[in-house]
Amino acid sequence: MFGINERLRRRAAEKGPIRVSVIGSGSMGGPLIDQIAMAPGMQVDVVVDLDLDKARTALRDAGTAAEVIAACD
């Protein structure tokens, strides 16, 4: 669509990926995390949710390795 994937790849090569924070990992946030994980040149760096298990699950489902997921409060 409008060459967005190629532009995202080019931007990532020049300046690094676009780093995204997502608030909520429920019925809307979980699929959003999946979509961002599949987008070239974008990555989810932070997920904010009151339910830490839900946030971890959303990240793991999107392909994030469990050993790089950290929690804080």
PQR file of N, CA, C, O and H, with PARSE charges and radii, in Angstrom:
ATOM      1  N   MET A   1       0.831  -1.177   0.000 -0.4000 1.5000
ATOM      2  CA  MET A   1       0.000   0.000   0.000 -0.0000 2.0000
ATOM      3  C   MET A   1       0.879   1.245   0.000  0.5500 1.7000
ATOM      4  O   MET A   1       1.522   1.563   1.001 -0.5500 1.4000
ATOM      5  N   PHE A   2       0.900   1.927  -1.099 -0.4000 1.5000
ATOM      6  CA  PHE A   2       1.618   3.188  -1.245 -0.0000 2.0000
ATOM      7  C   PHE A   2       3.107   3.068  -0.938  0.5500 1.7000
ATOM      8  O   PHE A   2       3.750   4.066  -0.613 -0.5500 1.4000
ATOM      9  H   PHE A   2       0.377   1.669  -1.912  0.4000 1.0000
ATOM     10  N   GLY A   3       3.665   1.862  -1.036 -0.4000 1.5000
ATOM     11  CA  GLY A   3       5.088   1.671  -0.795 -0.0000 2.0000
ATOM     12  C   GLY A   3       5.509   1.831   0.653  0.5500 1.7000
ATOM     13  O   GLY A   3       6.687   2.046   0.939 -0.5500 1.4000
ATOM     14  H   GLY A   3       3.143   1.051  -1.300  0.4000 1.0000
ATOM     15  N   ILE A   4       4.554   1.729   1.571 -0.4000 1.5000
ATOM     16  CA  ILE A   4       4.874   1.962   2.985 -0.0000 2.0000
ATOM     17  C   ILE A   4       5.887   0.953   3.518  0.5500 1.7000
ATOM     18  O   ILE A   4       6.763   1.321   4.300 -0.5500 1.4000
ATOM     19  H   ILE A   4       3.597   1.554   1.338  0.4000 1.0000
ATOM     20  N   ASN A   5       5.785  -0.315   3.109 -0.4000 1.5000
ATOM     21  CA  ASN A   5       6.736  -1.319   3.611 -0.0000 2.0000
ATOM     22  C   ASN A   5       8.160  -0.988   3.189  0.5500 1.7000
ATOM     23  O   ASN A   5       9.088  -1.096   3.991 -0.5500 1.4000
ATOM     24  H   ASN A   5       5.073  -0.614   2.473  0.4000 1.0000
ATOM     25  N   GLU A   6       8.334  -0.590   1.950 -0.4000 1.5000
ATOM     26  CA  GLU A   6       9.674  -0.234   1.480 -0.0000 2.0000
ATOM     27  C   GLU A   6      10.188   1.012   2.194  0.5500 1.7000
ATOM     28  O   GLU A   6      11.368   1.087   2.537 -0.5500 1.4000
ATOM     29  H   GLU A   6       7.581  -0.502   1.299  0.4000 1.0000
ATOM     30  N   ARG A   7       9.324   1.977   2.417 -0.4000 1.5000
ATOM     31  CA  ARG A   7       9.751   3.189   3.127 -0.0000 2.0000
ATOM     32  C   ARG A   7      10.110   2.876   4.578  0.5500 1.7000
ATOM     33  O   ARG A   7      11.060   3.446   5.115 -0.5500 1.4000
ATOM     34  H   ARG A   7       8.366   1.916   2.138  0.4000 1.0000
ATOM     35  N   LEU A   8       9.358   1.976   5.220 -0.4000 1.5000
ATOM     36  CA  LEU A   8       9.697   1.572   6.584 -0.0000 2.0000
ATOM     37  C   LEU A   8      11.032   0.836   6.627  0.5500 1.7000
ATOM     38  O   LEU A   8      11.836   1.062   7.531 -0.5500 1.4000
ATOM     39  H   LEU A   8       8.586   1.513   4.784  0.4000 1.0000
ATOM     40  N   ARG A   9      11.271  -0.043   5.655 -0.4000 1.5000
ATOM     41  CA  ARG A   9      12.563  -0.754   5.598 -0.0000 2.0000
ATOM     42  C   ARG A   9      13.718   0.231   5.412  0.5500 1.7000
ATOM     43  O   ARG A   9      14.749   0.125   6.075 -0.5500 1.4000
ATOM     44  H   ARG A   9      10.618  -0.226   4.920  0.4000 1.0000
ATOM     45  N   ARG A  10      13.534   1.180   4.513 -0.4000 1.5000
ATOM     46  CA  ARG A  10      14.583   2.168   4.236 -0.0000 2.0000
ATOM     47  C   ARG A  10      14.843   3.027   5.479  0.5500 1.7000
ATOM     48  O   ARG A  10      15.992   3.305   5.825 -0.5500 1.4000
ATOM     49  H   ARG A  10      12.696   1.266   3.974  0.4000 1.0000
ATOM     50  N   ARG A  11      13.772   3.435   6.136 -0.4000 1.5000
ATOM     51  CA  ARG A  11      13.921   4.244   7.346 -0.0000 2.0000
ATOM     52  C   ARG A  11      14.657   3.464   8.428  0.5500 1.7000
ATOM     53  O   ARG A  11      15.519   4.017   9.112 -0.5500 1.4000
ATOM     54  H   ARG A  11      12.839   3.208   5.855  0.4000 1.0000
ATOM     55  N   ALA A  12      14.323   2.177   8.590 -0.4000 1.5000
ATOM     56  CA  ALA A  12      14.983   1.334   9.589 -0.0000 2.0000
ATOM     57  C   ALA A  12      16.468   1.177   9.279  0.5500 1.7000
ATOM     58  O   ALA A  12      17.297   1.182  10.189 -0.5500 1.4000
ATOM     59  H   ALA A  12      13.623   1.728   8.035  0.4000 1.0000
ATOM     60  N   ALA A  13      16.804   1.039   8.008 -0.4000 1.5000
ATOM     61  CA  ALA A  13      18.207   0.897   7.623 -0.0000 2.0000
ATOM     62  C   ALA A  13      18.991   2.177   7.910  0.5500 1.7000
ATOM     63  O   ALA A  13      20.168   2.123   8.267 -0.5500 1.4000
ATOM     64  H   ALA A  13      16.130   1.035   7.269  0.4000 1.0000
ATOM     65  N   GLU A  14      18.335   3.322   7.752 -0.4000 1.5000
ATOM     66  CA  GLU A  14      19.017   4.608   7.943 -0.0000 2.0000
ATOM     67  C   GLU A  14      19.061   5.055   9.399  0.5500 1.7000
ATOM     68  O   GLU A  14      20.080   5.568   9.861 -0.5500 1.4000
ATOM     69  H   GLU A  14      17.380   3.366   7.461  0.4000 1.0000
ATOM     70  N   LYS A  15      17.967   4.863  10.120 -0.4000 1.5000
ATOM     71  CA  LYS A  15      17.858   5.433  11.462 -0.0000 2.0000
ATOM     72  C   LYS A  15      17.462   4.436  12.536  0.5500 1.7000
ATOM     73  O   LYS A  15      17.321   4.811  13.700 -0.5500 1.4000
ATOM     74  H   LYS A  15      17.139   4.446   9.745  0.4000 1.0000
ATOM     75  N   GLY A  16      17.280   3.172  12.172 -0.4000 1.5000
ATOM     76  CA  GLY A  16      16.798   2.178  13.129 -0.0000 2.0000
ATOM     77  C   GLY A  16      15.288   2.092  13.061  0.5500 1.7000
ATOM     78  O   GLY A  16      14.641   2.936  12.441 -0.5500 1.4000
ATOM     79  H   GLY A  16      17.395   2.867  11.226  0.4000 1.0000
ATOM     80  N   PRO A  17      14.725   1.080  13.692 -0.5600 1.5000
ATOM     81  CA  PRO A  17      13.276   0.883  13.610  0.2800 2.0000
ATOM     82  C   PRO A  17      12.505   1.946  14.387  0.5500 1.7000
ATOM     83  O   PRO A  17      13.045   2.588  15.288 -0.5500 1.4000
ATOM     84  N   ILE A  18      11.258   2.118  14.033 -0.4000 1.5000
ATOM     85  CA  ILE A  18      10.355   2.962  14.805 -0.0000 2.0000
ATOM     86  C   ILE A  18       9.974   2.166  16.041  0.5500 1.7000
ATOM     87  O   ILE A  18       9.442   1.061  15.936 -0.5500 1.4000
ATOM     88  H   ILE A  18      10.819   1.597  13.302  0.4000 1.0000
ATOM     89  N   ARG A  19      10.243   2.721  17.194 -0.4000 1.5000
ATOM     90  CA  ARG A  19       9.995   2.039  18.465 -0.0000 2.0000
ATOM     91  C   ARG A  19       8.648   2.503  19.010  0.5500 1.7000
ATOM     92  O   ARG A  19       8.410   3.700  19.171 -0.5500 1.4000
ATOM     93  H   ARG A  19      10.676   3.619  17.278  0.4000 1.0000
ATOM     94  N   VAL A  20       7.764   1.534  19.293 -0.4000 1.5000
ATOM     95  CA  VAL A  20       6.382   1.828  19.643 -0.0000 2.0000
ATOM     96  C   VAL A  20       6.073   1.363  21.057  0.5500 1.7000
ATOM     97  O   VAL A  20       6.538   0.309  21.489 -0.5500 1.4000
ATOM     98  H   VAL A  20       7.957   0.562  19.162  0.4000 1.0000
ATOM     99  N   SER A  21       5.285   2.157  21.773 -0.4000 1.5000
ATOM    100  CA  SER A  21       4.726   1.769  23.068 -0.0000 2.0000
ATOM    101  C   SER A  21       3.227   1.566  22.883  0.5500 1.7000
ATOM    102  O   SER A  21       2.569   2.349  22.199 -0.5500 1.4000
ATOM    103  H   SER A  21       4.908   3.013  21.422  0.4000 1.0000
ATOM    104  N   VAL A  22       2.695   0.523  23.490 -0.4000 1.5000
ATOM    105  CA  VAL A  22       1.270   0.214  23.379 -0.0000 2.0000
ATOM    106  C   VAL A  22       0.674   0.194  24.782  0.5500 1.7000
ATOM    107  O   VAL A  22       1.195  -0.469  25.678 -0.5500 1.4000
ATOM    108  H   VAL A  22       3.230  -0.113  24.047  0.4000 1.0000
ATOM    109  N   ILE A  23      -0.419   0.923  24.962 -0.4000 1.5000
ATOM    110  CA  ILE A  23      -1.121   0.927  26.244 -0.0000 2.0000
ATOM    111  C   ILE A  23      -2.302  -0.019  26.118  0.5500 1.7000
ATOM    112  O   ILE A  23      -3.222   0.215  25.334 -0.5500 1.4000
ATOM    113  H   ILE A  23      -0.842   1.462  24.233  0.4000 1.0000
ATOM    114  N   GLY A  24      -2.266  -1.079  26.892 -0.4000 1.5000
ATOM    115  CA  GLY A  24      -3.312  -2.091  26.860 -0.0000 2.0000
ATOM    116  C   GLY A  24      -2.960  -3.228  25.929  0.5500 1.7000
ATOM    117  O   GLY A  24      -2.455  -3.008  24.829 -0.5500 1.4000
ATOM    118  H   GLY A  24      -1.519  -1.269  27.529  0.4000 1.0000
ATOM    119  N   SER A  25      -3.231  -4.451  26.374 -0.4000 1.5000
ATOM    120  CA  SER A  25      -2.915  -5.618  25.541 -0.0000 2.0000
ATOM    121  C   SER A  25      -4.115  -6.556  25.454  0.5500 1.7000
ATOM    122  O   SER A  25      -3.965  -7.768  25.297 -0.5500 1.4000
ATOM    123  H   SER A  25      -3.641  -4.629  27.268  0.4000 1.0000
ATOM    124  N   GLY A  26      -5.300  -5.978  25.560 -0.4000 1.5000
ATOM    125  CA  GLY A  26      -6.528  -6.772  25.504 -0.0000 2.0000
ATOM    126  C   GLY A  26      -7.017  -6.971  24.087  0.5500 1.7000
ATOM    127  O   GLY A  26      -6.228  -7.230  23.178 -0.5500 1.4000
ATOM    128  H   GLY A  26      -5.422  -4.994  25.688  0.4000 1.0000
ATOM    129  N   SER A  27      -8.311  -6.851  23.901 -0.4000 1.5000
ATOM    130  CA  SER A  27      -8.931  -7.181  22.608 -0.0000 2.0000
ATOM    131  C   SER A  27      -8.497  -6.260  21.480  0.5500 1.7000
ATOM    132  O   SER A  27      -8.557  -6.659  20.317 -0.5500 1.4000
ATOM    133  H   SER A  27      -8.952  -6.640  24.639  0.4000 1.0000
ATOM    134  N   MET A  28      -8.067  -5.052  21.780 -0.4000 1.5000
ATOM    135  CA  MET A  28      -7.564  -4.157  20.734 -0.0000 2.0000
ATOM    136  C   MET A  28      -6.036  -4.092  20.738  0.5500 1.7000
ATOM    137  O   MET A  28      -5.406  -4.096  19.681 -0.5500 1.4000
ATOM    138  H   MET A  28      -8.019  -4.728  22.725  0.4000 1.0000
ATOM    139  N   GLY A  29      -5.454  -4.033  21.915 -0.4000 1.5000
ATOM    140  CA  GLY A  29      -4.001  -3.902  22.013 -0.0000 2.0000
ATOM    141  C   GLY A  29      -3.244  -5.135  21.563  0.5500 1.7000
ATOM    142  O   GLY A  29      -2.193  -5.021  20.931 -0.5500 1.4000
ATOM    143  H   GLY A  29      -5.966  -4.029  22.775  0.4000 1.0000
ATOM    144  N   GLY A  30      -3.769  -6.328  21.882 -0.4000 1.5000
ATOM    145  CA  GLY A  30      -3.095  -7.571  21.478 -0.0000 2.0000
ATOM    146  C   GLY A  30      -2.930  -7.671  19.968  0.5500 1.7000
ATOM    147  O   GLY A  30      -1.816  -7.893  19.495 -0.5500 1.4000
ATOM    148  H   GLY A  30      -4.622  -6.421  22.395  0.4000 1.0000
ATOM    149  N   PRO A  31      -4.014  -7.512  19.190 -0.5600 1.5000
ATOM    150  CA  PRO A  31      -3.867  -7.539  17.730  0.2800 2.0000
ATOM    151  C   PRO A  31      -2.987  -6.404  17.193  0.5500 1.7000
ATOM    152  O   PRO A  31      -2.285  -6.582  16.197 -0.5500 1.4000
ATOM    153  N   LEU A  32      -3.024  -5.244  17.847 -0.4000 1.5000
ATOM    154  CA  LEU A  32      -2.154  -4.144  17.420 -0.0000 2.0000
ATOM    155  C   LEU A  32      -0.690  -4.527  17.585  0.5500 1.7000
ATOM    156  O   LEU A  32       0.132  -4.244  16.714 -0.5500 1.4000
ATOM    157  H   LEU A  32      -3.594  -5.099  18.656  0.4000 1.0000
ATOM    158  N   ILE A  33      -0.365  -5.171  18.707 -0.4000 1.5000
ATOM    159  CA  ILE A  33       1.008  -5.636  18.939 -0.0000 2.0000
ATOM    160  C   ILE A  33       1.410  -6.630  17.846  0.5500 1.7000
ATOM    161  O   ILE A  33       2.531  -6.569  17.341 -0.5500 1.4000
ATOM    162  H   ILE A  33      -1.033  -5.401  19.414  0.4000 1.0000
ATOM    163  N   ASP A  34       0.513  -7.535  17.482 -0.4000 1.5000
ATOM    164  CA  ASP A  34       0.786  -8.485  16.392 -0.0000 2.0000
ATOM    165  C   ASP A  34       1.081  -7.756  15.085  0.5500 1.7000
ATOM    166  O   ASP A  34       2.050  -8.077  14.397 -0.5500 1.4000
ATOM    167  H   ASP A  34      -0.397  -7.584  17.892  0.4000 1.0000
ATOM    168  N   GLN A  35       0.251  -6.782  14.746 -0.4000 1.5000
ATOM    169  CA  GLN A  35       0.418  -6.049  13.492 -0.0000 2.0000
ATOM    170  C   GLN A  35       1.736  -5.292  13.451  0.5500 1.7000
ATOM    171  O   GLN A  35       2.434  -5.303  12.437 -0.5500 1.4000
ATOM    172  H   GLN A  35      -0.536  -6.522  15.304  0.4000 1.0000
ATOM    173  N   ILE A  36       2.076  -4.636  14.551 -0.4000 1.5000
ATOM    174  CA  ILE A  36       3.337  -3.884  14.600 -0.0000 2.0000
ATOM    175  C   ILE A  36       4.516  -4.833  14.474  0.5500 1.7000
ATOM    176  O   ILE A  36       5.492  -4.524  13.790 -0.5500 1.4000
ATOM    177  H   ILE A  36       1.510  -4.627  15.375  0.4000 1.0000
ATOM    178  N   ALA A  37       4.435  -5.995  15.132 -0.4000 1.5000
ATOM    179  CA  ALA A  37       5.531  -6.971  15.064 -0.0000 2.0000
ATOM    180  C   ALA A  37       5.760  -7.465  13.637  0.5500 1.7000
ATOM    181  O   ALA A  37       6.882  -7.818  13.276 -0.5500 1.4000
ATOM    182  H   ALA A  37       3.642  -6.246  15.687  0.4000 1.0000
ATOM    183  N   MET A  38       4.711  -7.492  12.831 -0.4000 1.5000
ATOM    184  CA  MET A  38       4.843  -7.950  11.449 -0.0000 2.0000
ATOM    185  C   MET A  38       5.270  -6.839  10.487  0.5500 1.7000
ATOM    186  O   MET A  38       5.672  -7.118   9.357 -0.5500 1.4000
ATOM    187  H   MET A  38       3.799  -7.206  13.124  0.4000 1.0000
ATOM    188  N   ALA A  39       5.187  -5.607  10.923 -0.4000 1.5000
ATOM    189  CA  ALA A  39       5.532  -4.485  10.053 -0.0000 2.0000
ATOM    190  C   ALA A  39       7.048  -4.353   9.942  0.5500 1.7000
ATOM    191  O   ALA A  39       7.744  -4.365  10.957 -0.5500 1.4000
ATOM    192  H   ALA A  39       4.861  -5.380  11.841  0.4000 1.0000
ATOM    193  N   PRO A  40       7.557  -4.230   8.739 -0.5600 1.5000
ATOM    194  CA  PRO A  40       8.999  -4.031   8.603  0.2800 2.0000
ATOM    195  C   PRO A  40       9.382  -2.663   9.167  0.5500 1.7000
ATOM    196  O   PRO A  40       8.689  -1.673   8.931 -0.5500 1.4000
ATOM    197  N   GLY A  41      10.474  -2.614   9.903 -0.4000 1.5000
ATOM    198  CA  GLY A  41      10.971  -1.333  10.393 -0.0000 2.0000
ATOM    199  C   GLY A  41      10.250  -0.792  11.613  0.5500 1.7000
ATOM    200  O   GLY A  41      10.419   0.378  11.956 -0.5500 1.4000
ATOM    201  H   GLY A  41      11.037  -3.418  10.094  0.4000 1.0000
ATOM    202  N   MET A  42       9.446  -1.619  12.279 -0.4000 1.5000
ATOM    203  CA  MET A  42       8.768  -1.194  13.499 -0.0000 2.0000
ATOM    204  C   MET A  42       8.944  -2.272  14.558  0.5500 1.7000
ATOM    205  O   MET A  42       9.048  -3.455  14.238 -0.5500 1.4000
ATOM    206  H   MET A  42       9.308  -2.570  12.000  0.4000 1.0000
ATOM    207  N   GLN A  43       8.978  -1.857  15.826 -0.4000 1.5000
ATOM    208  CA  GLN A  43       9.058  -2.836  16.907 -0.0000 2.0000
ATOM    209  C   GLN A  43       8.349  -2.295  18.142  0.5500 1.7000
ATOM    210  O   GLN A  43       8.387  -1.096  18.420 -0.5500 1.4000
ATOM    211  H   GLN A  43       8.894  -0.895  16.086  0.4000 1.0000
ATOM    212  N   VAL A  44       7.705  -3.188  18.874 -0.4000 1.5000
ATOM    213  CA  VAL A  44       7.064  -2.829  20.135 -0.0000 2.0000
ATOM    214  C   VAL A  44       8.114  -2.925  21.227  0.5500 1.7000
ATOM    215  O   VAL A  44       8.664  -3.998  21.474 -0.5500 1.4000
ATOM    216  H   VAL A  44       7.674  -4.162  18.648  0.4000 1.0000
ATOM    217  N   ASP A  45       8.392  -1.805  21.878 -0.4000 1.5000
ATOM    218  CA  ASP A  45       9.380  -1.780  22.956 -0.0000 2.0000
ATOM    219  C   ASP A  45       8.740  -1.841  24.333  0.5500 1.7000
ATOM    220  O   ASP A  45       9.326  -2.396  25.263 -0.5500 1.4000
ATOM    221  H   ASP A  45       7.945  -0.933  21.677  0.4000 1.0000
ATOM    222  N   VAL A  46       7.543  -1.278  24.477 -0.4000 1.5000
ATOM    223  CA  VAL A  46       6.895  -1.191  25.778 -0.0000 2.0000
ATOM    224  C   VAL A  46       5.417  -1.527  25.625  0.5500 1.7000
ATOM    225  O   VAL A  46       4.751  -1.048  24.708 -0.5500 1.4000
ATOM    226  H   VAL A  46       7.067  -0.828  23.721  0.4000 1.0000
ATOM    227  N   VAL A  47       4.914  -2.359  26.540 -0.4000 1.5000
ATOM    228  CA  VAL A  47       3.483  -2.619  26.635 -0.0000 2.0000
ATOM    229  C   VAL A  47       3.081  -2.293  28.070  0.5500 1.7000
ATOM    230  O   VAL A  47       3.656  -2.820  29.023 -0.5500 1.4000
ATOM    231  H   VAL A  47       5.456  -2.748  27.285  0.4000 1.0000
ATOM    232  N   VAL A  48       2.095  -1.426  28.212 -0.4000 1.5000
ATOM    233  CA  VAL A  48       1.609  -1.029  29.522 -0.0000 2.0000
ATOM    234  C   VAL A  48       0.250  -1.681  29.740  0.5500 1.7000
ATOM    235  O   VAL A  48      -0.663  -1.508  28.933 -0.5500 1.4000
ATOM    236  H   VAL A  48       1.628  -0.997  27.438  0.4000 1.0000
ATOM    237  N   ASP A  49       0.118  -2.431  30.831 -0.4000 1.5000
ATOM    238  CA  ASP A  49      -1.148  -3.074  31.143 -0.0000 2.0000
ATOM    239  C   ASP A  49      -1.187  -3.368  32.635  0.5500 1.7000
ATOM    240  O   ASP A  49      -0.154  -3.672  33.231 -0.5500 1.4000
ATOM    241  H   ASP A  49       0.860  -2.571  31.487  0.4000 1.0000
ATOM    242  N   LEU A  50      -2.355  -3.284  33.241 -0.4000 1.5000
ATOM    243  CA  LEU A  50      -2.489  -3.639  34.654 -0.0000 2.0000
ATOM    244  C   LEU A  50      -2.309  -5.134  34.874  0.5500 1.7000
ATOM    245  O   LEU A  50      -1.906  -5.558  35.956 -0.5500 1.4000
ATOM    246  H   LEU A  50      -3.194  -3.037  32.757  0.4000 1.0000
ATOM    247  N   ASP A  51      -2.604  -5.927  33.863 -0.4000 1.5000
ATOM    248  CA  ASP A  51      -2.472  -7.385  33.929 -0.0000 2.0000
ATOM    249  C   ASP A  51      -1.164  -7.781  33.245  0.5500 1.7000
ATOM    250  O   ASP A  51      -1.105  -7.896  32.021 -0.5500 1.4000
ATOM    251  H   ASP A  51      -2.932  -5.582  32.984  0.4000 1.0000
ATOM    252  N   LEU A  52      -0.118  -7.987  34.045 -0.4000 1.5000
ATOM    253  CA  LEU A  52       1.203  -8.287  33.483 -0.0000 2.0000
ATOM    254  C   LEU A  52       1.211  -9.576  32.680  0.5500 1.7000
ATOM    255  O   LEU A  52       1.904  -9.663  31.666 -0.5500 1.4000
ATOM    256  H   LEU A  52      -0.166  -7.893  35.039  0.4000 1.0000
ATOM    257  N   ASP A  53       0.460 -10.571  33.107 -0.4000 1.5000
ATOM    258  CA  ASP A  53       0.416 -11.829  32.355 -0.0000 2.0000
ATOM    259  C   ASP A  53      -0.176 -11.614  30.968  0.5500 1.7000
ATOM    260  O   ASP A  53       0.282 -12.213  29.995 -0.5500 1.4000
ATOM    261  H   ASP A  53      -0.103 -10.500  33.930  0.4000 1.0000
ATOM    262  N   LYS A  54      -1.183 -10.771  30.876 -0.4000 1.5000
ATOM    263  CA  LYS A  54      -1.796 -10.484  29.579 -0.0000 2.0000
ATOM    264  C   LYS A  54      -0.790  -9.771  28.651  0.5500 1.7000
ATOM    265  O   LYS A  54      -0.723 -10.065  27.458 -0.5500 1.4000
ATOM    266  H   LYS A  54      -1.556 -10.285  31.666  0.4000 1.0000
ATOM    267  N   ALA A  55      -0.025  -8.849  29.207 -0.4000 1.5000
ATOM    268  CA  ALA A  55       0.988  -8.147  28.421 -0.0000 2.0000
ATOM    269  C   ALA A  55       2.073  -9.116  27.953  0.5500 1.7000
ATOM    270  O   ALA A  55       2.481  -9.082  26.792 -0.5500 1.4000
ATOM    271  H   ALA A  55      -0.079  -8.610  30.177  0.4000 1.0000
ATOM    272  N   ARG A  56       2.539  -9.980  28.859 -0.4000 1.5000
ATOM    273  CA  ARG A  56       3.556 -10.974  28.480 -0.0000 2.0000
ATOM    274  C   ARG A  56       3.037 -11.892  27.378  0.5500 1.7000
ATOM    275  O   ARG A  56       3.747 -12.180  26.414 -0.5500 1.4000
ATOM    276  H   ARG A  56       2.207 -10.007  29.802  0.4000 1.0000
ATOM    277  N   THR A  57       1.805 -12.344  27.526 -0.4000 1.5000
ATOM    278  CA  THR A  57       1.219 -13.248  26.533 -0.0000 2.0000
ATOM    279  C   THR A  57       1.111 -12.564  25.179  0.5500 1.7000
ATOM    280  O   THR A  57       1.413 -13.176  24.155 -0.5500 1.4000
ATOM    281  H   THR A  57       1.229 -12.110  28.309  0.4000 1.0000
ATOM    282  N   ALA A  58       0.688 -11.316  25.156 -0.4000 1.5000
ATOM    283  CA  ALA A  58       0.565 -10.581  23.890 -0.0000 2.0000
ATOM    284  C   ALA A  58       1.921 -10.453  23.214  0.5500 1.7000
ATOM    285  O   ALA A  58       2.024 -10.617  21.998 -0.5500 1.4000
ATOM    286  H   ALA A  58       0.443 -10.819  25.988  0.4000 1.0000
ATOM    287  N   LEU A  59       2.953 -10.163  23.980 -0.4000 1.5000
ATOM    288  CA  LEU A  59       4.294 -10.045  23.395 -0.0000 2.0000
ATOM    289  C   LEU A  59       4.803 -11.398  22.895  0.5500 1.7000
ATOM    290  O   LEU A  59       5.358 -11.485  21.799 -0.5500 1.4000
ATOM    291  H   LEU A  59       2.869 -10.029  24.967  0.4000 1.0000
ATOM    292  N   ARG A  60       4.617 -12.448  23.692 -0.4000 1.5000
ATOM    293  CA  ARG A  60       5.059 -13.781  23.257 -0.0000 2.0000
ATOM    294  C   ARG A  60       4.297 -14.226  22.010  0.5500 1.7000
ATOM    295  O   ARG A  60       4.886 -14.794  21.090 -0.5500 1.4000
ATOM    296  H   ARG A  60       4.167 -12.376  24.582  0.4000 1.0000
ATOM    297  N   ASP A  61       2.997 -13.969  21.979 -0.4000 1.5000
ATOM    298  CA  ASP A  61       2.192 -14.336  20.804 -0.0000 2.0000
ATOM    299  C   ASP A  61       2.660 -13.602  19.545  0.5500 1.7000
ATOM    300  O   ASP A  61       2.504 -14.102  18.431 -0.5500 1.4000
ATOM    301  H   ASP A  61       2.519 -13.507  22.726  0.4000 1.0000
ATOM    302  N   ALA A  62       3.232 -12.421  19.732 -0.4000 1.5000
ATOM    303  CA  ALA A  62       3.727 -11.638  18.598 -0.0000 2.0000
ATOM    304  C   ALA A  62       5.159 -12.017  18.213  0.5500 1.7000
ATOM    305  O   ALA A  62       5.724 -11.454  17.275 -0.5500 1.4000
ATOM    306  H   ALA A  62       3.359 -12.014  20.637  0.4000 1.0000
ATOM    307  N   GLY A  63       5.747 -12.980  18.948 -0.4000 1.5000
ATOM    308  CA  GLY A  63       7.070 -13.462  18.577 -0.0000 2.0000
ATOM    309  C   GLY A  63       8.216 -12.959  19.434  0.5500 1.7000
ATOM    310  O   GLY A  63       9.376 -13.225  19.116 -0.5500 1.4000
ATOM    311  H   GLY A  63       5.288 -13.437  19.710  0.4000 1.0000
ATOM    312  N   THR A  64       7.931 -12.244  20.503 -0.4000 1.5000
ATOM    313  CA  THR A  64       8.992 -11.767  21.386 -0.0000 2.0000
ATOM    314  C   THR A  64       9.458 -12.913  22.272  0.5500 1.7000
ATOM    315  O   THR A  64       8.642 -13.611  22.874 -0.5500 1.4000
ATOM    316  H   THR A  64       6.989 -12.027  20.760  0.4000 1.0000
ATOM    317  N   ALA A  65      10.755 -13.103  22.350 -0.4000 1.5000
ATOM    318  CA  ALA A  65      11.313 -14.164  23.183 -0.0000 2.0000
ATOM    319  C   ALA A  65      11.040 -13.862  24.651  0.5500 1.7000
ATOM    320  O   ALA A  65      11.215 -12.731  25.103 -0.5500 1.4000
ATOM    321  H   ALA A  65      11.418 -12.535  21.861  0.4000 1.0000
ATOM    322  N   ALA A  66      10.613 -14.874  25.389 -0.4000 1.5000
ATOM    323  CA  ALA A  66      10.254 -14.705  26.808 -0.0000 2.0000
ATOM    324  C   ALA A  66      11.409 -14.132  27.626  0.5500 1.7000
ATOM    325  O   ALA A  66      11.180 -13.369  28.564 -0.5500 1.4000
ATOM    326  H   ALA A  66      10.471 -15.794  25.023  0.4000 1.0000
ATOM    327  N   GLU A  67      12.634 -14.488  27.287 -0.4000 1.5000
ATOM    328  CA  GLU A  67      13.785 -14.036  28.088 -0.0000 2.0000
ATOM    329  C   GLU A  67      14.114 -12.554  27.932  0.5500 1.7000
ATOM    330  O   GLU A  67      14.914 -12.030  28.707 -0.5500 1.4000
ATOM    331  H   GLU A  67      12.821 -15.108  26.525  0.4000 1.0000
ATOM    332  N   VAL A  68      13.533 -11.872  26.970 -0.4000 1.5000
ATOM    333  CA  VAL A  68      13.793 -10.425  26.822 -0.0000 2.0000
ATOM    334  C   VAL A  68      12.642  -9.589  27.366  0.5500 1.7000
ATOM    335  O   VAL A  68      12.710  -8.360  27.334 -0.5500 1.4000
ATOM    336  H   VAL A  68      12.883 -12.298  26.340  0.4000 1.0000
ATOM    337  N   ILE A  69      11.598 -10.221  27.860 -0.4000 1.5000
ATOM    338  CA  ILE A  69      10.454  -9.500  28.415 -0.0000 2.0000
ATOM    339  C   ILE A  69      10.742  -9.216  29.894  0.5500 1.7000
ATOM    340  O   ILE A  69      11.036 -10.130  30.664 -0.5500 1.4000
ATOM    341  H   ILE A  69      11.543 -11.219  27.886  0.4000 1.0000
ATOM    342  N   ALA A  70      10.655  -7.954  30.274 -0.4000 1.5000
ATOM    343  CA  ALA A  70      10.877  -7.548  31.668 -0.0000 2.0000
ATOM    344  C   ALA A  70       9.647  -6.795  32.166  0.5500 1.7000
ATOM    345  O   ALA A  70       8.939  -6.160  31.384 -0.5500 1.4000
ATOM    346  H   ALA A  70      10.416  -7.211  29.648  0.4000 1.0000
ATOM    347  N   ALA A  71       9.404  -6.869  33.451 -0.4000 1.5000
ATOM    348  CA  ALA A  71       8.272  -6.170  34.052 -0.0000 2.0000
ATOM    349  C   ALA A  71       8.756  -5.170  35.074  0.5500 1.7000
ATOM    350  O   ALA A  71       9.795  -5.361  35.705 -0.5500 1.4000
ATOM    351  H   ALA A  71       9.979  -7.384  34.086  0.4000 1.0000
ATOM    352  N   CYS A  72       7.999  -4.104  35.232 -0.4000 1.5000
ATOM    353  CA  CYS A  72       8.297  -3.125  36.266 -0.0000 2.0000
ATOM    354  C   CYS A  72       6.974  -2.590  36.812  0.5500 1.7000
ATOM    355  O   CYS A  72       5.914  -2.773  36.212 -0.5500 1.4000
ATOM    356  H   CYS A  72       7.154  -3.949  34.719  0.4000 1.0000
ATOM    357  N   ASP A  73       7.062  -1.930  37.955 -0.4000 1.5000
ATOM    358  CA  ASP A  73       5.861  -1.292  38.513 -0.0000 2.0000
ATOM    359  C   ASP A  73       6.229   0.025  39.142  0.5500 1.7000
ATOM    360  O   ASP A  73       5.361   0.721  39.670 -0.5500 1.4000
ATOM    361  H   ASP A  73       7.923  -1.781  38.442  0.4000 1.0000
TER
END
